[in-house]
Amino acid sequence: MNDFLSLLGINIHWGSYLPFGSGDLGTTPLMIVCAMCLVGTTIVNSFVKFNSLFNTIMNFVGLFAGAYVANIFARSFHIPGIDSMVMIAVAANIGMCVAAMMLLVYHRRSAD
């Protein structure tokens, strides 16, 4: 993708846009966060009274957005003794928990 964009004259450093995909870790953190979001979507869908493909996709996007925002905030912090991959997963879990609570409140109000 970077090569294609550089052919068009667009030089983008993806590390500034994707907090859990920057550095020497590659795309492994992104795959881990996506897997965590899939598990979280399954859990949220088990609590929701109505399931559809649209709601499932919106739940996944909401959890991913929570993980993304939490990793942006956690990017400037480093806890000694914790690997960067673990820090990404911990921040993603915190962000997904907040997003899941907001999704459950939204679904409760929309079901009434």
Phi, psi and omega in degrees: 000319179297322180294319179296316179292326178290330174296326178279356180088016180254119179251110182240133173263105188295340180297334179280345181255333184239099188294332180261014177238011185264164176085203185272005181280339180075215182263003180301316178298324178297318179294322179294317179295321177296320177295320177296323178292325176295317177295317178296322177296321177297319179293315179297318180296333179288337179268342184275139183288327182241133180239135172213168180297322179297314179295323178297315179295319180293324176296317179297315181296320178297317178292321178295321178295321177297318178294321181295312181295319179296323178288330174295316179292323183278353183298326183276348180260146173219118179271125181299138178090358179250129178295154182295327178294321178292321179297321177297316180293320179294315179296321178296319178297318179296315180295322179289327177296316178295316180294323180294320177296319178294321177295319180293322176295319179297313181295326179294318180288326181283340179279339181285000000 
